[in-house]
């Protein structure tokens, strides 16, 4: 067995782990990253990036298939078709470019990447099994960045026609009938994409609403889109078991329905990968299945850090990246703590949803008196010219001084406003600050300007 030593050992090469590795290498820290599958983790390989590629392909096909002579744009097209196998090959090419880029960036930073399965022997020692040999790595500091995985239902185990998002993003043909179990963002994003590709989609949700983390104002445009796409939505309905025809579900009134399905996509959440790699043997303090960390991502064991999905909500790639960068700088001697005011969240449904900071309800629960302003895309010239009038931008601010506490919105392409939303909140902007900024015309970003004007009581275009 070969022995290696390093100052920093990172277990997991996903967004948090590889960013930590790149930054640590840049800072001159002798660093090793161990990844069991492919650099980039779930996000680059089977999550964020491939799902957005599929969504884009579905959007393009959906537009083309509706240019049947009735479009107000005057465009007519005929015989639209899609070769999903070719689409998936294109998606895989993007993934390969990004994962290869990550490997190149780690190498450029001087960080060693080892592909293999890690197992903790103690808080400083990890055994790594690779295709070629077994290694034992002793490190001064360790970062656990093992990420998360799809939750499997015991009565609907993955296999055959029951698939997770990973398999859904690798299908080489559009299923004629797709049943999605779970009305969260993953199920709605993928379900909407396949509906646009021509599948008959049914979404089964056990609770009374879709996207439970968002308020009804934000989900209302998405509900309208689901209806327009012909997606069948069964709320207050529980999946029970697979059948010969598809999926047996039970409605709120106890009725049993056998839904026909060629594929059953289970998207009921994700759980942290905290039970493997010998992590339980470290006896770290936990919050349920999540590893408990402090404001510097330190765990209860000296010299052991944890970042990303394995540490709790929100389970977002950009949160993991920020944590990874912070930990690397702490280990280089810099004074850093986690003091983020907000972490933007984006749901890539149709239309997209963005939330940043506090919603009106959250501010009220916190006992903060607020004022708010909302501007609809029906009054935005750019949205009109894009046939994208569904949705709005909403601002939430303190009533006493106008400091912006939250920004939310729904609309086509509104994900690109997430950075502007976050900057406004992190920089402590007030309503009159945004109102005084000249926003380019015509752009969707004008809706942010107008929402702030509305909250100030002198909107211009509504």
C-alpha positions as CSV (number, residue, x, y, z in Angstrom):
1,X,0.0,0.0,0.0
2,X,1.3,3.4,-1.0
3,X,1.3,6.2,1.6
4,X,0.8,9.9,0.8
5,X,0.8,12.9,3.0
6,X,-0.7,16.4,2.4
7,X,-1.8,19.4,4.3
8,X,-5.4,19.3,3.0
9,X,-7.4,16.3,1.8
10,X,-10.8,16.9,0.3
11,X,-13.2,14.0,0.0
12,X,-15.5,14.7,-3.0
13,X,-14.8,16.5,-6.2
14,X,-18.2,18.1,-6.7
15,X,-18.8,21.9,-6.8
16,X,-17.7,22.4,-3.1
17,X,-14.8,20.0,-3.2
18,X,-13.3,21.1,-6.5
19,X,-13.6,24.8,-5.8
20,X,-12.0,24.2,-2.4
21,X,-9.2,22.3,-4.2
22,X,-8.6,25.0,-6.8
23,X,-8.5,27.8,-4.3
24,X,-6.3,25.9,-1.9
25,X,-3.8,25.1,-4.7
26,X,-3.8,28.8,-5.7
27,X,-2.9,29.7,-2.1
28,X,0.0,27.3,-2.1
29,X,-1.6,24.6,0.1
30,X,-0.5,21.0,-0.6
31,X,-3.9,19.6,-1.5
32,X,-5.3,16.2,-2.7
33,X,-8.9,15.8,-3.9
34,X,-10.4,12.3,-3.9
35,X,-13.5,11.7,-6.2
36,X,-15.1,8.3,-6.6
37,X,-16.8,9.0,-10.0
38,X,-16.0,12.0,-12.1
39,X,-14.8,15.5,-11.4
40,X,-17.7,17.9,-11.0
41,X,-19.9,15.7,-8.9
42,X,-23.6,15.4,-9.3
43,X,-24.0,19.0,-10.5
44,X,-21.8,18.8,-13.6
45,X,-22.4,15.2,-14.4
46,X,-26.0,14.2,-13.6
47,X,-27.7,17.3,-12.1
48,X,-27.6,21.1,-12.7
49,X,-25.8,21.2,-16.1
50,X,-27.3,18.2,-17.9
51,X,-30.9,19.1,-16.7
52,X,-30.5,22.6,-18.0
53,X,-29.3,21.3,-21.3
54,X,-32.3,19.1,-21.6
55,X,-34.6,22.0,-20.6
56,X,-33.1,24.2,-23.3
57,X,-33.5,21.4,-26.0
58,X,-37.1,20.9,-24.9
59,X,-37.8,24.6,-25.1
60,X,-36.4,24.9,-28.6
61,X,-38.3,21.9,-29.8
62,X,-41.6,23.1,-28.2
63,X,-41.2,26.5,-29.9
64,X,-40.6,24.9,-33.3
65,X,-43.5,22.4,-32.9
66,X,-45.9,25.4,-32.4
67,X,-44.9,27.3,-35.5
68,X,-47.8,25.7,-37.3
69,X,-49.1,28.8,-39.1
70,X,-50.9,30.3,-36.1
71,X,-47.9,32.0,-34.5
72,X,-48.3,35.8,-34.1
73,X,-44.7,36.1,-35.2
74,X,-45.5,35.0,-38.7
75,X,-43.2,32.0,-38.6
76,X,-44.3,28.7,-40.1
77,X,-42.4,25.5,-39.8
78,X,-43.4,21.9,-40.6
79,X,-42.4,18.4,-39.7
80,X,-40.6,19.2,-36.5
81,X,-38.9,16.2,-34.9
82,X,-36.3,15.4,-32.3
83,X,-33.7,12.7,-32.1
84,X,-33.3,12.4,-28.3
85,X,-30.3,10.2,-28.5
86,X,-28.5,12.9,-30.4
87,X,-29.7,15.5,-27.9
88,X,-28.3,13.4,-25.1
89,X,-25.0,13.1,-27.0
90,X,-24.8,16.9,-27.2
91,X,-25.6,17.1,-23.5
92,X,-22.8,14.6,-22.7
93,X,-20.4,16.7,-24.8
94,X,-21.1,19.7,-22.6
95,X,-20.6,17.6,-19.5
96,X,-17.3,16.2,-20.8
97,X,-16.0,19.7,-21.6
98,X,-16.9,21.0,-18.1
99,X,-15.5,18.0,-16.2
100,X,-12.4,18.1,-18.3
101,X,-12.1,21.8,-17.5
102,X,-12.4,21.2,-13.8
103,X,-9.6,18.6,-14.0
104,X,-7.4,21.1,-15.9
105,X,-8.1,23.8,-13.3
106,X,-7.1,21.5,-10.4
107,X,-3.9,20.6,-12.2
108,X,-3.1,24.2,-13.0
109,X,-3.6,25.1,-9.3
110,X,-1.2,22.3,-8.3
111,X,-3.8,20.2,-6.7
112,X,-3.7,16.4,-7.1
113,X,-6.9,14.6,-8.2
114,X,-7.2,10.9,-7.3
115,X,-10.1,8.9,-8.6
116,X,-11.1,6.3,-6.1
117,X,-13.3,5.3,-3.2
118,X,-12.3,6.9,0.1
119,X,-12.8,5.4,3.5
120,X,-11.9,7.1,6.8
121,X,-9.6,5.2,9.1
122,X,-9.5,8.1,11.6
123,X,-9.9,11.8,11.5
124,X,-6.5,12.3,9.7
125,X,-6.2,9.1,7.7
126,X,-8.1,7.9,4.7
127,X,-7.7,4.8,2.6
128,X,-8.5,5.2,-1.1
129,X,-9.2,2.2,-3.3
130,X,-8.4,3.0,-7.0
131,X,-8.6,0.8,-10.1
132,X,-4.8,0.3,-9.8
133,X,-4.0,0.1,-6.1
134,X,-4.9,1.1,-2.6
135,X,-3.5,4.3,-1.1
136,X,-3.3,5.6,2.5
137,X,-3.4,9.4,2.7
138,X,-2.5,11.2,5.9
139,X,-3.6,14.8,6.1
140,X,-3.3,17.7,8.5
141,X,-6.8,18.9,7.6
142,X,-9.7,17.1,5.9
143,X,-12.8,18.5,4.1
144,X,-15.8,16.3,3.8
145,X,-17.6,17.2,0.6
146,X,-19.5,14.0,-0.2
147,X,-22.7,15.7,-1.5
148,X,-26.1,14.2,-1.7
149,X,-28.1,11.5,-3.5
150,X,-31.6,10.9,-4.6
151,X,-34.0,9.6,-2.0
152,X,-35.3,6.1,-2.9
153,X,-38.8,5.1,-1.8
154,X,-38.8,1.6,-0.2
155,X,-42.0,0.6,-2.2
156,X,-40.6,2.1,-5.4
157,X,-37.0,1.0,-5.6
158,X,-35.0,2.3,-8.5
159,X,-34.7,-0.1,-11.4
160,X,-36.5,-1.0,-14.6
161,X,-39.2,1.6,-15.3
162,X,-38.7,3.3,-11.9
163,X,-36.0,5.9,-12.4
164,X,-34.3,8.8,-10.7
165,X,-33.3,12.1,-12.3
166,X,-29.9,10.5,-13.2
167,X,-31.6,8.0,-15.5
168,X,-34.1,10.5,-16.8
169,X,-31.3,12.7,-18.1
170,X,-29.9,9.8,-20.0
171,X,-33.0,8.4,-21.8
172,X,-32.4,7.9,-25.5
173,X,-36.1,8.1,-26.4
174,X,-39.1,10.2,-25.1
175,X,-41.4,8.0,-23.0
176,X,-45.0,8.1,-24.3
177,X,-46.3,8.3,-20.8
178,X,-44.2,9.7,-17.8
179,X,-45.4,9.7,-14.2
180,X,-43.4,12.0,-11.9
181,X,-43.6,11.2,-8.2
182,X,-42.9,14.5,-6.3
183,X,-43.9,18.1,-7.1
184,X,-40.7,19.7,-6.1
185,X,-38.3,21.6,-8.4
186,X,-36.5,18.6,-9.8
187,X,-39.7,16.7,-10.7
188,X,-41.3,19.9,-12.3
189,X,-38.2,20.8,-14.2
190,X,-37.8,17.4,-15.8
191,X,-41.5,16.7,-16.1
192,X,-42.0,20.0,-17.9
193,X,-39.1,19.3,-20.3
194,X,-40.5,15.9,-21.3
195,X,-44.0,17.3,-21.7
196,X,-42.5,19.8,-24.2
197,X,-40.8,16.9,-26.0
198,X,-44.1,15.2,-26.5
199,X,-44.6,12.9,-23.5
200,X,-48.0,12.7,-21.7
201,X,-46.9,13.7,-18.2
202,X,-48.7,13.2,-14.8
203,X,-47.3,14.6,-11.6
204,X,-48.2,13.0,-8.3
205,X,-47.7,15.1,-5.2
206,X,-48.6,14.0,-1.7
207,X,-49.2,17.5,-0.4
208,X,-51.8,20.1,-1.4
209,X,-49.4,22.2,-3.5
210,X,-46.4,22.1,-5.8
211,X,-43.1,23.7,-5.0
212,X,-43.8,24.0,-1.2
213,X,-40.8,26.3,-0.6
214,X,-42.4,29.0,-2.7
215,X,-45.5,31.2,-2.0
216,X,-48.6,30.9,-4.2
217,X,-47.9,34.1,-6.1
218,X,-44.7,32.6,-7.4
219,X,-46.1,29.2,-8.2
220,X,-49.3,30.5,-9.9
221,X,-47.6,31.2,-13.3
222,X,-46.1,27.8,-13.1
223,X,-49.4,26.2,-12.5
224,X,-50.9,28.0,-15.5
225,X,-48.0,26.7,-17.6
226,X,-48.5,23.1,-16.5
227,X,-52.1,23.3,-17.5
228,X,-51.3,24.8,-20.9
229,X,-48.8,22.0,-21.5
230,X,-51.4,19.4,-20.7
231,X,-49.6,18.1,-17.7
232,X,-52.0,16.3,-15.3
233,X,-51.4,17.3,-11.7
234,X,-52.7,15.1,-8.9
235,X,-52.4,16.8,-5.5
236,X,-53.0,15.2,-2.1
237,X,-52.2,12.0,-3.9
238,X,-49.8,9.3,-2.6
239,X,-47.8,6.8,-4.7
240,X,-48.3,3.3,-3.5
241,X,-46.7,0.7,-5.7
242,X,-45.6,-0.1,-9.2
243,X,-48.1,-2.1,-11.3
244,X,-48.1,-4.0,-14.6
245,X,-49.5,-0.9,-16.3
246,X,-47.6,1.8,-14.4
247,X,-48.1,3.2,-10.9
248,X,-50.9,2.7,-8.3
249,X,-51.7,5.9,-6.4
250,X,-54.2,6.7,-3.6
251,X,-56.1,10.0,-3.7
252,X,-57.1,12.1,-0.7
253,X,-60.6,10.4,-0.6
254,X,-59.0,6.9,-0.5
255,X,-59.6,6.1,-4.2
256,X,-57.0,3.8,-5.8
257,X,-56.0,4.7,-9.3
258,X,-53.7,2.7,-11.6
259,X,-51.9,5.3,-13.7
260,X,-50.4,4.0,-17.0
261,X,-46.7,4.8,-17.3
262,X,-43.8,3.8,-19.5
263,X,-41.4,5.4,-17.0
264,X,-41.9,6.4,-13.3
265,X,-39.6,9.3,-12.3
266,X,-39.2,9.5,-8.5
267,X,-38.1,12.9,-7.3
268,X,-39.1,13.1,-3.6
269,X,-35.9,14.8,-2.4
270,X,-32.2,14.3,-1.8
271,X,-30.4,13.1,1.3
272,X,-26.8,13.8,2.4
273,X,-24.1,11.2,1.7
274,X,-23.1,11.1,5.4
275,X,-23.4,7.4,6.0
276,X,-20.6,6.1,3.7
277,X,-16.9,6.6,3.4
278,X,-16.4,5.7,7.1
279,X,-17.9,9.0,8.1
280,X,-20.1,7.5,10.9
281,X,-16.9,6.1,12.5
282,X,-15.7,9.7,13.2
283,X,-18.6,10.3,15.6
284,X,-19.1,13.8,14.4
285,X,-21.9,15.9,15.9
286,X,-24.9,15.7,13.6
287,X,-28.2,17.5,12.8
288,X,-30.2,14.5,11.8
289,X,-28.3,13.0,8.8
290,X,-26.5,16.3,8.2
291,X,-23.0,17.0,9.6
292,X,-23.2,19.9,12.0
293,X,-20.8,22.7,11.3
294,X,-20.0,26.2,12.7
295,X,-19.7,29.5,10.9
296,X,-16.3,28.5,9.5
297,X,-17.5,25.0,8.3
298,X,-15.6,23.3,11.1
299,X,-17.1,20.1,12.5
300,X,-16.9,18.8,16.1
301,X,-13.6,17.1,15.3
302,X,-10.4,19.2,15.2
303,X,-9.0,19.6,11.7
304,X,-12.2,18.2,10.0
305,X,-14.3,20.5,7.9
306,X,-17.5,19.8,6.0
307,X,-19.1,21.7,3.1
308,X,-22.0,21.5,0.7
309,X,-25.1,19.2,0.7
310,X,-23.7,17.0,3.4
311,X,-24.1,19.9,5.9
312,X,-27.7,20.8,5.3
313,X,-30.1,23.1,3.5
314,X,-30.1,24.9,1.1
315,X,-28.6,22.0,-0.9
316,X,-27.3,24.2,-3.7
317,X,-24.1,24.0,-5.7
318,X,-23.3,27.7,-5.3
319,X,-23.6,27.5,-1.5
320,X,-21.1,24.6,-1.6
321,X,-18.7,26.6,-3.9
322,X,-18.8,29.6,-1.5
323,X,-18.1,27.3,1.5
324,X,-15.2,25.6,-0.3
325,X,-13.6,28.8,-1.2
326,X,-14.0,30.1,2.4
327,X,-12.4,26.9,4.0
328,X,-9.4,27.1,1.7
329,X,-8.8,30.7,2.6
330,X,-9.2,29.9,6.3
331,X,-6.6,27.2,6.0
332,X,-4.2,29.7,4.4
333,X,-4.5,31.9,7.4
334,X,-7.1,34.4,6.2
335,X,-9.9,35.6,8.6
336,X,-13.1,34.3,7.1
337,X,-16.6,33.4,8.5
338,X,-19.9,32.6,6.9
339,X,-21.8,35.9,6.9
340,X,-23.9,35.7,3.8
341,X,-27.1,37.7,4.0
342,X,-28.8,35.6,1.3
343,X,-28.3,32.7,-1.0
344,X,-30.3,33.0,-4.2
345,X,-32.4,30.0,-5.3
346,X,-33.6,29.3,-8.8
347,X,-36.2,26.9,-10.1
348,X,-35.9,26.3,-13.8
349,X,-39.6,25.6,-14.5
350,X,-41.7,27.4,-17.1
351,X,-41.6,30.2,-16.2
352,X,-38.5,30.2,-14.0
353,X,-38.7,31.3,-10.3
354,X,-36.0,33.2,-8.4
355,X,-36.0,33.9,-4.7
356,X,-33.4,35.9,-2.7
357,X,-33.7,36.9,0.9
358,X,-36.9,37.2,2.8
359,X,-40.4,36.8,1.4
360,X,-43.2,39.0,2.8
361,X,-44.4,36.1,4.9
362,X,-40.9,35.4,6.3
363,X,-40.4,39.0,7.1
364,X,-43.7,39.2,8.9
365,X,-42.9,36.0,10.9
366,X,-39.6,37.7,11.9
367,X,-41.5,40.6,13.3
368,X,-40.3,43.1,10.7
369,X,-42.7,45.7,9.3
370,X,-42.2,45.9,5.6
371,X,-43.4,47.5,2.4
372,X,-43.4,45.8,-1.0
373,X,-43.7,46.5,-4.6
374,X,-44.6,44.2,-7.5
375,X,-44.2,44.8,-11.3
376,X,-45.8,42.5,-13.8
377,X,-44.0,41.4,-17.0
378,X,-47.2,42.2,-18.9
379,X,-46.1,45.8,-18.6
380,X,-42.5,45.2,-19.6
381,X,-41.6,45.9,-23.2
382,X,-38.8,43.4,-23.5
383,X,-41.1,40.6,-22.1
384,X,-43.8,41.5,-24.6
385,X,-41.3,41.3,-27.5
386,X,-40.2,37.9,-26.3
387,X,-43.7,36.5,-25.9
388,X,-42.8,36.1,-22.2
389,X,-45.4,38.2,-20.3
390,X,-46.1,35.6,-17.6
391,X,-44.7,36.5,-14.2
392,X,-43.4,39.5,-12.2
393,X,-40.7,40.9,-10.0
394,X,-41.4,41.6,-6.3
395,X,-39.3,43.6,-3.8
396,X,-39.6,43.4,0.0
397,X,-38.1,46.2,2.1
398,X,-38.1,47.5,5.6
399,X,-40.8,50.1,6.1
400,X,-38.7,52.3,8.3
401,X,-35.7,52.8,6.1
402,X,-36.4,51.1,2.8
403,X,-33.5,48.6,3.1
404,X,-34.2,45.7,0.7
405,X,-34.7,42.4,2.5
406,X,-35.9,40.2,-0.3
407,X,-36.4,40.0,-4.0
408,X,-38.5,37.3,-5.8
409,X,-39.8,36.8,-9.2
410,X,-41.2,34.5,-11.9
411,X,-40.7,34.8,-15.6
412,X,-38.9,33.6,-18.7
413,X,-35.2,34.0,-18.3
414,X,-35.5,35.6,-14.8
415,X,-32.8,33.3,-13.5
416,X,-30.4,35.8,-15.1
417,X,-31.6,38.5,-12.6
418,X,-30.6,36.3,-9.6
419,X,-27.2,38.0,-9.4
420,X,-28.7,41.5,-9.4
421,X,-31.1,40.4,-6.7
422,X,-28.3,39.0,-4.5
423,X,-26.0,42.1,-5.1
424,X,-28.8,44.5,-4.0
425,X,-29.4,42.6,-0.8
426,X,-25.7,41.8,0.1
427,X,-24.7,45.4,-0.5
428,X,-27.5,46.7,1.7
429,X,-29.3,48.6,-1.0
430,X,-32.4,50.6,-0.2
431,X,-35.4,51.1,-2.5
432,X,-34.3,54.6,-3.5
433,X,-30.8,53.3,-4.4
434,X,-32.2,51.0,-7.0
435,X,-34.8,53.6,-8.1
436,X,-32.0,56.0,-8.8
437,X,-30.0,53.6,-11.0
438,X,-30.5,53.9,-14.7
439,X,-31.6,50.5,-16.0
440,X,-31.1,49.7,-19.7
441,X,-34.2,49.7,-21.9
442,X,-35.6,47.5,-23.1
443,X,-34.6,44.7,-20.6
444,X,-36.3,42.4,-18.2
445,X,-34.1,44.1,-15.5
446,X,-36.3,47.1,-15.7
447,X,-38.9,45.2,-13.7
448,X,-36.6,45.4,-10.7
449,X,-36.4,49.2,-11.1
450,X,-40.2,49.4,-11.5
451,X,-40.9,47.2,-8.5
452,X,-38.8,49.5,-6.3
453,X,-40.6,52.5,-7.7
454,X,-43.9,50.8,-6.9
455,X,-42.8,50.2,-3.3
456,X,-41.8,53.9,-3.0
457,X,-45.3,54.8,-4.2
458,X,-44.5,56.4,-7.5
459,X,-44.4,53.7,-10.2
460,X,-44.1,54.9,-13.7
461,X,-45.4,52.2,-16.0
462,X,-48.3,50.7,-14.1
